[in-house]
Amino acid sequence: MNRNAKFIAGGGVIAAALAYMIYAGVTQSAVYFITPSELRAAPVSGKAYRLGGIVVPGSVQWNPASLELAFTLSDGRGSVPVRHRGTPPDLFGEGRGAVVEGNWSREGHFTASLIMAKHSEDYKAPRGTSGAGYQDLIRTLEKDGSSR
């Protein structure tokens, strides 16, 4: 085998190995976005998911001593109990949108490793010195959830 053929064969082996490593890394780290009703239809224990929905009012249970947070996410057709260990984001609250990453547990709940809270898209900076601008700001923040 001449030198050029060895070089091409070696380059092909390296390219194939690199392609396989990229493929394996992407498929193992893929996280699929689903709704609570989709997850309820066919949950796979241990599989990584990104779950999105609205935090059901009255479902939030927070224990600051143990940092355990429990709540329910719903899409209007189905709901999923979620458990998380850690502090929730500042914008997290009942009646607001949230996206959580984690996996479905064998115990029948979603174990979240990350919580991303939705914020209002209608921010309007207060104008002037009167309280009217401030009241408009509060109204836009309350539109998609309860205020704190």
Secondary structure, 3 states (H helix, E strand, C coil): CCHHHHHHHHHHHHHHHHHHHHHHHHHHHCCEEECHHHHHHCCCECCEEEEEEEECCCCCEEECCCCEEEEEEECCCCEEEEEEECCCCCCCCCCCEEEEEEEECCCCCEEEEEEEECCCCCCCCCCCCCCHHHHHHHHHHHCCCCCC
